[in-house]
Amino acid sequence: MTNWHKIEDYAPPQRELVMVTGPSGYVTHTKFLELAYVDEEYRPSRGGALRWQTVTNDALSDCGFYPTHWARIINLPEQA
């Protein structure tokens, strides 16, 4: 079972890819699920909301997604 953490209660680890979810703003799929990370050295939040990056280094907020919860990724295969 995956343990989801509320971002405002438990900050995610820095520079670790995690699963994130929150409201999507869309009608058909009201929540989103993405892989993302936070790197305060690369994109500091400066006291505001955490600035999430996607696996392609794009800002998750560029998609209109603002995560409310995060969880560690489970059982990813090792890279060959």
mmCIF file as gemmi writes it, N, C-alpha and C atoms, coordinates in Angstrom:
data_model
loop_
_atom_site.group_PDB
_atom_site.id
_atom_site.type_symbol
_atom_site.label_atom_id
_atom_site.label_alt_id
_atom_site.label_comp_id
_atom_site.label_asym_id
_atom_site.label_entity_id
_atom_site.label_seq_id
_atom_site.pdbx_PDB_ins_code
_atom_site.Cartn_x
_atom_site.Cartn_y
_atom_site.Cartn_z
_atom_site.occupancy
_atom_site.B_iso_or_equiv
_atom_site.pdbx_formal_charge
_atom_site.auth_seq_id
_atom_site.auth_asym_id
_atom_site.pdbx_PDB_model_num
ATOM 1 N N . MET Axp A 1 ? 0.845 -1.183 0 1 0 ? 1 A 1
ATOM 2 C CA . MET Axp A 1 ? 0 0 0 1 0 ? 1 A 1
ATOM 3 C C . MET Axp A 1 ? 0.889 1.245 0 1 0 ? 1 A 1
ATOM 4 N N . THR Axp A 2 ? 0.481 2.223 -0.743 1 0 ? 2 A 1
ATOM 5 C CA . THR Axp A 2 ? 1.213 3.473 -0.852 1 0 ? 2 A 1
ATOM 6 C C . THR Axp A 2 ? 0.782 4.438 0.239 1 0 ? 2 A 1
ATOM 7 N N . ASN Axp A 3 ? 1.759 5.036 0.899 1 0 ? 3 A 1
ATOM 8 C CA . ASN Axp A 3 ? 1.463 6.045 1.92 1 0 ? 3 A 1
ATOM 9 C C . ASN Axp A 3 ? 1.54 7.431 1.286 1 0 ? 3 A 1
ATOM 10 N N . TRP Axp A 4 ? 0.392 8.078 1.169 1 0 ? 4 A 1
ATOM 11 C CA . TRP Axp A 4 ? 0.344 9.429 0.616 1 0 ? 4 A 1
ATOM 12 C C . TRP Axp A 4 ? 0.525 10.436 1.737 1 0 ? 4 A 1
ATOM 13 N N . HIS Axp A 5 ? 1.333 11.469 1.471 1 0 ? 5 A 1
ATOM 14 C CA . HIS Axp A 5 ? 1.613 12.512 2.455 1 0 ? 5 A 1
ATOM 15 C C . HIS Axp A 5 ? 1.05 13.833 1.949 1 0 ? 5 A 1
ATOM 16 N N . LYS Axp A 6 ? 0.391 14.542 2.831 1 0 ? 6 A 1
ATOM 17 C CA . LYS Axp A 6 ? -0.105 15.875 2.495 1 0 ? 6 A 1
ATOM 18 C C . LYS Axp A 6 ? 1.108 16.804 2.459 1 0 ? 6 A 1
ATOM 19 N N . ILE Axp A 7 ? 1.279 17.521 1.363 1 0 ? 7 A 1
ATOM 20 C CA . ILE Axp A 7 ? 2.469 18.348 1.171 1 0 ? 7 A 1
ATOM 21 C C . ILE Axp A 7 ? 2.622 19.399 2.262 1 0 ? 7 A 1
ATOM 22 N N . GLU Axp A 8 ? 1.525 19.986 2.7 1 0 ? 8 A 1
ATOM 23 C CA . GLU Axp A 8 ? 1.629 21.032 3.734 1 0 ? 8 A 1
ATOM 24 C C . GLU Axp A 8 ? 2.021 20.463 5.099 1 0 ? 8 A 1
ATOM 25 N N . ASP Axp A 9 ? 1.848 19.137 5.299 1 0 ? 9 A 1
ATOM 26 C CA . ASP Axp A 9 ? 2.21 18.504 6.571 1 0 ? 9 A 1
ATOM 27 C C . ASP Axp A 9 ? 3.582 17.847 6.551 1 0 ? 9 A 1
ATOM 28 N N . TYR Axp A 10 ? 4.002 17.357 5.377 1 0 ? 10 A 1
ATOM 29 C CA . TYR Axp A 10 ? 5.235 16.57 5.282 1 0 ? 10 A 1
ATOM 30 C C . TYR Axp A 10 ? 5.904 16.853 3.944 1 0 ? 10 A 1
ATOM 31 N N . ALA Axp A 11 ? 6.972 17.606 3.975 1 0 ? 11 A 1
ATOM 32 C CA . ALA Axp A 11 ? 7.662 17.999 2.745 1 0 ? 11 A 1
ATOM 33 C C . ALA Axp A 11 ? 8.327 16.79 2.081 1 0 ? 11 A 1
ATOM 34 N N . PRO Axp A 12 ? 8.353 16.772 0.764 1 0 ? 12 A 1
ATOM 35 C CA . PRO Axp A 12 ? 9 15.666 0.06 1 0 ? 12 A 1
ATOM 36 C C . PRO Axp A 12 ? 10.518 15.777 0.141 1 0 ? 12 A 1
ATOM 37 N N . PRO Axp A 13 ? 11.223 14.671 -0.065 1 0 ? 13 A 1
ATOM 38 C CA . PRO Axp A 13 ? 12.683 14.736 -0.096 1 0 ? 13 A 1
ATOM 39 C C . PRO Axp A 13 ? 13.155 15.519 -1.325 1 0 ? 13 A 1
ATOM 40 N N . GLN Axp A 14 ? 14.256 16.217 -1.196 1 0 ? 14 A 1
ATOM 41 C CA . GLN Axp A 14 ? 14.808 16.996 -2.306 1 0 ? 14 A 1
ATOM 42 C C . GLN Axp A 14 ? 15.393 16.08 -3.381 1 0 ? 14 A 1
ATOM 43 N N . ARG Axp A 15 ? 15.172 16.452 -4.637 1 0 ? 15 A 1
ATOM 44 C CA . ARG Axp A 15 ? 15.755 15.79 -5.805 1 0 ? 15 A 1
ATOM 45 C C . ARG Axp A 15 ? 15.464 14.293 -5.875 1 0 ? 15 A 1
ATOM 46 N N . GLU Axp A 16 ? 14.338 13.862 -5.322 1 0 ? 16 A 1
ATOM 47 C CA . GLU Axp A 16 ? 13.911 12.467 -5.428 1 0 ? 16 A 1
ATOM 48 C C . GLU Axp A 16 ? 12.597 12.412 -6.201 1 0 ? 16 A 1
ATOM 49 N N . LEU Axp A 17 ? 12.566 11.599 -7.239 1 0 ? 17 A 1
ATOM 50 C CA . LEU Axp A 17 ? 11.359 11.464 -8.04 1 0 ? 17 A 1
ATOM 51 C C . LEU Axp A 17 ? 10.288 10.768 -7.21 1 0 ? 17 A 1
ATOM 52 N N . VAL Axp A 18 ? 9.132 11.41 -7.097 1 0 ? 18 A 1
ATOM 53 C CA . VAL Axp A 18 ? 8.022 10.871 -6.315 1 0 ? 18 A 1
ATOM 54 C C . VAL Axp A 18 ? 6.734 10.984 -7.138 1 0 ? 18 A 1
ATOM 55 N N . MET Axp A 19 ? 5.7 10.278 -6.713 1 0 ? 19 A 1
ATOM 56 C CA . MET Axp A 19 ? 4.383 10.416 -7.328 1 0 ? 19 A 1
ATOM 57 C C . MET Axp A 19 ? 3.686 11.592 -6.648 1 0 ? 19 A 1
ATOM 58 N N . VAL Axp A 20 ? 3.005 12.405 -7.447 1 0 ? 20 A 1
ATOM 59 C CA . VAL Axp A 20 ? 2.245 13.528 -6.897 1 0 ? 20 A 1
ATOM 60 C C . VAL Axp A 20 ? 0.828 13.508 -7.468 1 0 ? 20 A 1
ATOM 61 N N . THR Axp A 21 ? -0.118 14.016 -6.684 1 0 ? 21 A 1
ATOM 62 C CA . THR Axp A 21 ? -1.504 14.089 -7.129 1 0 ? 21 A 1
ATOM 63 C C . THR Axp A 21 ? -2.163 15.336 -6.556 1 0 ? 21 A 1
ATOM 64 N N . GLY Axp A 22 ? -3.268 15.699 -7.156 1 0 ? 22 A 1
ATOM 65 C CA . GLY Axp A 22 ? -4.038 16.856 -6.715 1 0 ? 22 A 1
ATOM 66 C C . GLY Axp A 22 ? -5.152 17.108 -7.707 1 0 ? 22 A 1
ATOM 67 N N . PRO Axp A 23 ? -5.901 18.185 -7.526 1 0 ? 23 A 1
ATOM 68 C CA . PRO Axp A 23 ? -6.992 18.489 -8.457 1 0 ? 23 A 1
ATOM 69 C C . PRO Axp A 23 ? -6.436 18.877 -9.827 1 0 ? 23 A 1
ATOM 70 N N . SER Axp A 24 ? -7.065 18.379 -10.877 1 0 ? 24 A 1
ATOM 71 C CA . SER Axp A 24 ? -6.57 18.645 -12.232 1 0 ? 24 A 1
ATOM 72 C C . SER Axp A 24 ? -7.18 19.9 -12.852 1 0 ? 24 A 1
ATOM 73 N N . GLY Axp A 25 ? -8.368 20.276 -12.394 1 0 ? 25 A 1
ATOM 74 C CA . GLY Axp A 25 ? -9.055 21.399 -13.011 1 0 ? 25 A 1
ATOM 75 C C . GLY Axp A 25 ? -9.879 20.985 -14.222 1 0 ? 25 A 1
ATOM 76 N N . TYR Axp A 26 ? -9.883 19.683 -14.528 1 0 ? 26 A 1
ATOM 77 C CA . TYR Axp A 26 ? -10.665 19.173 -15.656 1 0 ? 26 A 1
ATOM 78 C C . TYR Axp A 26 ? -11.919 18.473 -15.161 1 0 ? 26 A 1
ATOM 79 N N . VAL Axp A 27 ? -12.92 18.391 -16.017 1 0 ? 27 A 1
ATOM 80 C CA . VAL Axp A 27 ? -14.187 17.771 -15.651 1 0 ? 27 A 1
ATOM 81 C C . VAL Axp A 27 ? -14.115 16.247 -15.756 1 0 ? 27 A 1
ATOM 82 N N . THR Axp A 28 ? -13.524 15.743 -16.846 1 0 ? 28 A 1
ATOM 83 C CA . THR Axp A 28 ? -13.531 14.298 -17.063 1 0 ? 28 A 1
ATOM 84 C C . THR Axp A 28 ? -12.632 13.545 -16.086 1 0 ? 28 A 1
ATOM 85 N N . HIS Axp A 29 ? -11.481 14.109 -15.786 1 0 ? 29 A 1
ATOM 86 C CA . HIS Axp A 29 ? -10.559 13.511 -14.813 1 0 ? 29 A 1
ATOM 87 C C . HIS Axp A 29 ? -10.251 14.586 -13.782 1 0 ? 29 A 1
ATOM 88 N N . THR Axp A 30 ? -10.867 14.488 -12.635 1 0 ? 30 A 1
ATOM 89 C CA . THR Axp A 30 ? -10.781 15.575 -11.655 1 0 ? 30 A 1
ATOM 90 C C . THR Axp A 30 ? -9.464 15.598 -10.881 1 0 ? 30 A 1
ATOM 91 N N . LYS Axp A 31 ? -8.684 14.51 -10.943 1 0 ? 31 A 1
ATOM 92 C CA . LYS Axp A 31 ? -7.379 14.471 -10.272 1 0 ? 31 A 1
ATOM 93 C C . LYS Axp A 31 ? -6.305 14.102 -11.278 1 0 ? 31 A 1
ATOM 94 N N . PHE Axp A 32 ? -5.079 14.53 -11.006 1 0 ? 32 A 1
ATOM 95 C CA . PHE Axp A 32 ? -3.953 14.138 -11.845 1 0 ? 32 A 1
ATOM 96 C C . PHE Axp A 32 ? -2.993 13.271 -11.031 1 0 ? 32 A 1
ATOM 97 N N . LEU Axp A 33 ? -2.184 12.485 -11.728 1 0 ? 33 A 1
ATOM 98 C CA . LEU Axp A 33 ? -1.128 11.672 -11.126 1 0 ? 33 A 1
ATOM 99 C C . LEU Axp A 33 ? 0.094 11.828 -12.011 1 0 ? 33 A 1
ATOM 100 N N . GLU Axp A 34 ? 1.184 12.315 -11.434 1 0 ? 34 A 1
ATOM 101 C CA . GLU Axp A 34 ? 2.408 12.576 -12.192 1 0 ? 34 A 1
ATOM 102 C C . GLU Axp A 34 ? 3.615 12.126 -11.393 1 0 ? 34 A 1
ATOM 103 N N . LEU Axp A 35 ? 4.735 11.931 -12.092 1 0 ? 35 A 1
ATOM 104 C CA . LEU Axp A 35 ? 6.031 11.764 -11.442 1 0 ? 35 A 1
ATOM 105 C C . LEU Axp A 35 ? 6.705 13.124 -11.463 1 0 ? 35 A 1
ATOM 106 N N . ALA Axp A 36 ? 7.199 13.553 -10.323 1 0 ? 36 A 1
ATOM 107 C CA . ALA Axp A 36 ? 7.811 14.878 -10.237 1 0 ? 36 A 1
ATOM 108 C C . ALA Axp A 36 ? 8.795 14.919 -9.07 1 0 ? 36 A 1
ATOM 109 N N . TYR Axp A 37 ? 9.542 16.016 -8.996 1 0 ? 37 A 1
ATOM 110 C CA . TYR Axp A 37 ? 10.498 16.203 -7.9 1 0 ? 37 A 1
ATOM 111 C C . TYR Axp A 37 ? 10.618 17.688 -7.573 1 0 ? 37 A 1
ATOM 112 N N . VAL Axp A 38 ? 11.179 17.952 -6.416 1 0 ? 38 A 1
ATOM 113 C CA . VAL Axp A 38 ? 11.447 19.319 -5.965 1 0 ? 38 A 1
ATOM 114 C C . VAL Axp A 38 ? 12.956 19.46 -5.822 1 0 ? 38 A 1
ATOM 115 N N . ASP Axp A 39 ? 13.507 20.547 -6.341 1 0 ? 39 A 1
ATOM 116 C CA . ASP Axp A 39 ? 14.939 20.832 -6.189 1 0 ? 39 A 1
ATOM 117 C C . ASP Axp A 39 ? 15.073 22.303 -5.832 1 0 ? 39 A 1
ATOM 118 N N . GLU Axp A 40 ? 15.21 22.582 -4.555 1 0 ? 40 A 1
ATOM 119 C CA . GLU Axp A 40 ? 15.256 23.971 -4.078 1 0 ? 40 A 1
ATOM 120 C C . GLU Axp A 40 ? 16.485 24.719 -4.584 1 0 ? 40 A 1
ATOM 121 N N . GLU Axp A 41 ? 17.55 24.016 -4.965 1 0 ? 41 A 1
ATOM 122 C CA . GLU Axp A 41 ? 18.724 24.691 -5.509 1 0 ? 41 A 1
ATOM 123 C C . GLU Axp A 41 ? 18.477 25.119 -6.958 1 0 ? 41 A 1
ATOM 124 N N . TYR Axp A 42 ? 17.764 24.284 -7.725 1 0 ? 42 A 1
ATOM 125 C CA . TYR Axp A 42 ? 17.504 24.565 -9.136 1 0 ? 42 A 1
ATOM 126 C C . TYR Axp A 42 ? 16.378 25.585 -9.307 1 0 ? 42 A 1
ATOM 127 N N . ARG Axp A 43 ? 15.272 25.366 -8.623 1 0 ? 43 A 1
ATOM 128 C CA . ARG Axp A 43 ? 14.124 26.283 -8.678 1 0 ? 43 A 1
ATOM 129 C C . ARG Axp A 43 ? 13.616 26.524 -7.265 1 0 ? 43 A 1
ATOM 130 N N . PRO Axp A 44 ? 14.204 27.474 -6.555 1 0 ? 44 A 1
ATOM 131 C CA . PRO Axp A 44 ? 13.784 27.719 -5.167 1 0 ? 44 A 1
ATOM 132 C C . PRO Axp A 44 ? 12.359 28.251 -5.073 1 0 ? 44 A 1
ATOM 133 N N . SER Axp A 45 ? 11.678 27.854 -4.007 1 0 ? 45 A 1
ATOM 134 C CA . SER Axp A 45 ? 10.299 28.312 -3.79 1 0 ? 45 A 1
ATOM 135 C C . SER Axp A 45 ? 10.265 29.698 -3.156 1 0 ? 45 A 1
ATOM 136 N N . ARG Axp A 46 ? 11.357 30.101 -2.553 1 0 ? 46 A 1
ATOM 137 C CA . ARG Axp A 46 ? 11.473 31.422 -1.921 1 0 ? 46 A 1
ATOM 138 C C . ARG Axp A 46 ? 10.35 31.705 -0.938 1 0 ? 46 A 1
ATOM 139 N N . GLY Axp A 47 ? 10.013 30.685 -0.145 1 0 ? 47 A 1
ATOM 140 C CA . GLY Axp A 47 ? 9.007 30.853 0.889 1 0 ? 47 A 1
ATOM 141 C C . GLY Axp A 47 ? 7.579 30.627 0.415 1 0 ? 47 A 1
ATOM 142 N N . GLY Axp A 48 ? 7.387 30.435 -0.873 1 0 ? 48 A 1
ATOM 143 C CA . GLY Axp A 48 ? 6.046 30.183 -1.406 1 0 ? 48 A 1
ATOM 144 C C . GLY Axp A 48 ? 5.803 28.69 -1.559 1 0 ? 48 A 1
ATOM 145 N N . ALA Axp A 49 ? 4.892 28.348 -2.446 1 0 ? 49 A 1
ATOM 146 C CA . ALA Axp A 49 ? 4.592 26.94 -2.708 1 0 ? 49 A 1
ATOM 147 C C . ALA Axp A 49 ? 5.8 26.257 -3.347 1 0 ? 49 A 1
ATOM 148 N N . LEU Axp A 50 ? 5.957 24.955 -3.085 1 0 ? 50 A 1
ATOM 149 C CA . LEU Axp A 50 ? 7.049 24.202 -3.69 1 0 ? 50 A 1
ATOM 150 C C . LEU Axp A 50 ? 6.934 24.247 -5.204 1 0 ? 50 A 1
ATOM 151 N N . ARG Axp A 51 ? 8.07 24.32 -5.867 1 0 ? 51 A 1
ATOM 152 C CA . ARG Axp A 51 ? 8.082 24.371 -7.334 1 0 ? 51 A 1
ATOM 153 C C . ARG Axp A 51 ? 8.452 22.997 -7.865 1 0 ? 51 A 1
ATOM 154 N N . TRP Axp A 52 ? 7.451 22.25 -8.272 1 0 ? 52 A 1
ATOM 155 C CA . TRP Axp A 52 ? 7.618 20.873 -8.731 1 0 ? 52 A 1
ATOM 156 C C . TRP Axp A 52 ? 8.114 20.84 -10.165 1 0 ? 52 A 1
ATOM 157 N N . GLN Axp A 53 ? 9.034 19.914 -10.45 1 0 ? 53 A 1
ATOM 158 C CA . GLN Axp A 53 ? 9.565 19.694 -11.79 1 0 ? 53 A 1
ATOM 159 C C . GLN Axp A 53 ? 9.132 18.317 -12.287 1 0 ? 53 A 1
ATOM 160 N N . THR Axp A 54 ? 8.826 18.214 -13.577 1 0 ? 54 A 1
ATOM 161 C CA . THR Axp A 54 ? 8.491 16.923 -14.174 1 0 ? 54 A 1
ATOM 162 C C . THR Axp A 54 ? 9.783 16.187 -14.523 1 0 ? 54 A 1
ATOM 163 N N . VAL Axp A 55 ? 9.656 14.969 -15.023 1 0 ? 55 A 1
ATOM 164 C CA . VAL Axp A 55 ? 10.843 14.193 -15.404 1 0 ? 55 A 1
ATOM 165 C C . VAL Axp A 55 ? 11.588 14.832 -16.569 1 0 ? 55 A 1
ATOM 166 N N . THR Axp A 56 ? 10.932 15.729 -17.303 1 0 ? 56 A 1
ATOM 167 C CA . THR Axp A 56 ? 11.592 16.435 -18.406 1 0 ? 56 A 1
ATOM 168 C C . THR Axp A 56 ? 12.05 17.839 -17.991 1 0 ? 56 A 1
ATOM 169 N N . ASN Axp A 57 ? 12.071 18.102 -16.688 1 0 ? 57 A 1
ATOM 170 C CA . ASN Axp A 57 ? 12.501 19.38 -16.107 1 0 ? 57 A 1
ATOM 171 C C . ASN Axp A 57 ? 11.569 20.551 -16.402 1 0 ? 57 A 1
ATOM 172 N N . ASP Axp A 58 ? 10.353 20.274 -16.825 1 0 ? 58 A 1
ATOM 173 C CA . ASP Axp A 58 ? 9.361 21.328 -16.994 1 0 ? 58 A 1
ATOM 174 C C . ASP Axp A 58 ? 8.678 21.58 -15.651 1 0 ? 58 A 1
ATOM 175 N N . ALA Axp A 59 ? 8.195 22.781 -15.459 1 0 ? 59 A 1
ATOM 176 C CA . ALA Axp A 59 ? 7.465 23.092 -14.236 1 0 ? 59 A 1
ATOM 177 C C . ALA Axp A 59 ? 6.086 22.434 -14.302 1 0 ? 59 A 1
ATOM 178 N N . LEU Axp A 60 ? 5.723 21.693 -13.278 1 0 ? 60 A 1
ATOM 179 C CA . LEU Axp A 60 ? 4.419 21.029 -13.236 1 0 ? 60 A 1
ATOM 180 C C . LEU Axp A 60 ? 3.29 22.061 -13.292 1 0 ? 60 A 1
ATOM 181 N N . SER Axp A 61 ? 3.539 23.237 -12.754 1 0 ? 61 A 1
ATOM 182 C CA . SER Axp A 61 ? 2.524 24.292 -12.772 1 0 ? 61 A 1
ATOM 183 C C . SER Axp A 61 ? 2.252 24.795 -14.193 1 0 ? 61 A 1
ATOM 184 N N . ASP Axp A 62 ? 3.185 24.569 -15.13 1 0 ? 62 A 1
ATOM 185 C CA . ASP Axp A 62 ? 2.945 24.955 -16.522 1 0 ? 62 A 1
ATOM 186 C C . ASP Axp A 62 ? 1.769 24.177 -17.108 1 0 ? 62 A 1
ATOM 187 N N . CYS Axp A 63 ? 1.504 22.986 -16.552 1 0 ? 63 A 1
ATOM 188 C CA . CYS Axp A 63 ? 0.365 22.17 -16.992 1 0 ? 63 A 1
ATOM 189 C C . CYS Axp A 63 ? -0.895 22.548 -16.227 1 0 ? 63 A 1
ATOM 190 N N . GLY Axp A 64 ? -0.766 23.459 -15.274 1 0 ? 64 A 1
ATOM 191 C CA . GLY Axp A 64 ? -1.901 23.84 -14.445 1 0 ? 64 A 1
ATOM 192 C C . GLY Axp A 64 ? -2.104 22.911 -13.264 1 0 ? 64 A 1
ATOM 193 N N . PHE Axp A 65 ? -1.089 22.071 -12.968 1 0 ? 65 A 1
ATOM 194 C CA . PHE Axp A 65 ? -1.186 21.114 -11.872 1 0 ? 65 A 1
ATOM 195 C C . PHE Axp A 65 ? -0.453 21.627 -10.637 1 0 ? 65 A 1
ATOM 196 N N . TYR Axp A 66 ? -1.144 21.581 -9.512 1 0 ? 66 A 1
ATOM 197 C CA . TYR Axp A 66 ? -0.581 22.002 -8.23 1 0 ? 66 A 1
ATOM 198 C C . TYR Axp A 66 ? -0.811 20.87 -7.237 1 0 ? 66 A 1
ATOM 199 N N . PRO Axp A 67 ? 0.222 20.051 -6.992 1 0 ? 67 A 1
ATOM 200 C CA . PRO Axp A 67 ? 0.062 18.874 -6.134 1 0 ? 67 A 1
ATOM 201 C C . PRO Axp A 67 ? -0.358 19.226 -4.711 1 0 ? 67 A 1
ATOM 202 N N . THR Axp A 68 ? -1.159 18.338 -4.146 1 0 ? 68 A 1
ATOM 203 C CA . THR Axp A 68 ? -1.556 18.464 -2.742 1 0 ? 68 A 1
ATOM 204 C C . THR Axp A 68 ? -0.986 17.32 -1.907 1 0 ? 68 A 1
ATOM 205 N N . HIS Axp A 69 ? -0.633 16.193 -2.573 1 0 ? 69 A 1
ATOM 206 C CA . HIS Axp A 69 ? -0.116 15.017 -1.881 1 0 ? 69 A 1
ATOM 207 C C . HIS Axp A 69 ? 1.023 14.389 -2.685 1 0 ? 69 A 1
ATOM 208 N N . TRP Axp A 70 ? 1.93 13.694 -1.986 1 0 ? 70 A 1
ATOM 209 C CA . TRP Axp A 70 ? 3.016 12.978 -2.653 1 0 ? 70 A 1
ATOM 210 C C . TRP Axp A 70 ? 3.228 11.617 -1.98 1 0 ? 70 A 1
ATOM 211 N N . ALA Axp A 71 ? 3.835 10.689 -2.721 1 0 ? 71 A 1
ATOM 212 C CA . ALA Axp A 71 ? 4.159 9.359 -2.208 1 0 ? 71 A 1
ATOM 213 C C . ALA Axp A 71 ? 5.414 8.859 -2.915 1 0 ? 71 A 1
ATOM 214 N N . ARG Axp A 72 ? 6.175 8.032 -2.223 1 0 ? 72 A 1
ATOM 215 C CA . ARG Axp A 72 ? 7.366 7.437 -2.852 1 0 ? 72 A 1
ATOM 216 C C . ARG Axp A 72 ? 6.937 6.445 -3.932 1 0 ? 72 A 1
ATOM 217 N N . ILE Axp A 73 ? 7.753 6.346 -4.973 1 0 ? 73 A 1
ATOM 218 C CA . ILE Axp A 73 ? 7.499 5.411 -6.068 1 0 ? 73 A 1
ATOM 219 C C . ILE Axp A 73 ? 7.849 4.014 -5.581 1 0 ? 73 A 1
ATOM 220 N N . ILE Axp A 74 ? 7.028 3.043 -5.96 1 0 ? 74 A 1
ATOM 221 C CA . ILE Axp A 74 ? 7.23 1.665 -5.519 1 0 ? 74 A 1
ATOM 222 C C . ILE Axp A 74 ? 7.63 0.786 -6.694 1 0 ? 74 A 1
ATOM 223 N N . ASN Axp A 75 ? 8.593 -0.074 -6.477 1 0 ? 75 A 1
ATOM 224 C CA . ASN Axp A 75 ? 8.962 -1.146 -7.415 1 0 ? 75 A 1
ATOM 225 C C . ASN Axp A 75 ? 9.242 -0.702 -8.848 1 0 ? 75 A 1
ATOM 226 N N . LEU Axp A 76 ? 9.997 0.367 -9.025 1 0 ? 76 A 1
ATOM 227 C CA . LEU Axp A 76 ? 10.417 0.707 -10.367 1 0 ? 76 A 1
ATOM 228 C C . LEU Axp A 76 ? 11.515 -0.272 -10.788 1 0 ? 76 A 1
ATOM 229 N N . PRO Axp A 77 ? 11.533 -0.693 -12.036 1 0 ? 77 A 1
ATOM 230 C CA . PRO Axp A 77 ? 12.596 -1.61 -12.465 1 0 ? 77 A 1
ATOM 231 C C . PRO Axp A 77 ? 13.934 -0.879 -12.498 1 0 ? 77 A 1
ATOM 232 N N . GLU Axp A 78 ? 14.992 -1.646 -12.287 1 0 ? 78 A 1
ATOM 233 C CA . GLU Axp A 78 ? 16.34 -1.076 -12.364 1 0 ? 78 A 1
ATOM 234 C C . GLU Axp A 78 ? 16.645 -0.721 -13.814 1 0 ? 78 A 1
ATOM 235 N N . GLN Axp A 79 ? 17.433 0.336 -14.019 1 0 ? 79 A 1
ATOM 236 C CA . GLN Axp A 79 ? 17.827 0.699 -15.372 1 0 ? 79 A 1
ATOM 237 C C . GLN Axp A 79 ? 18.837 -0.31 -15.884 1 0 ? 79 A 1
ATOM 238 N N . ALA Axp A 80 ? 18.705 -0.657 -17.142 1 0 ? 80 A 1
ATOM 239 C CA . ALA Axp A 80 ? 19.631 -1.622 -17.756 1 0 ? 80 A 1
ATOM 240 C C . ALA Axp A 80 ? 20.879 -0.93 -18.232 1 0 ? 80 A 1
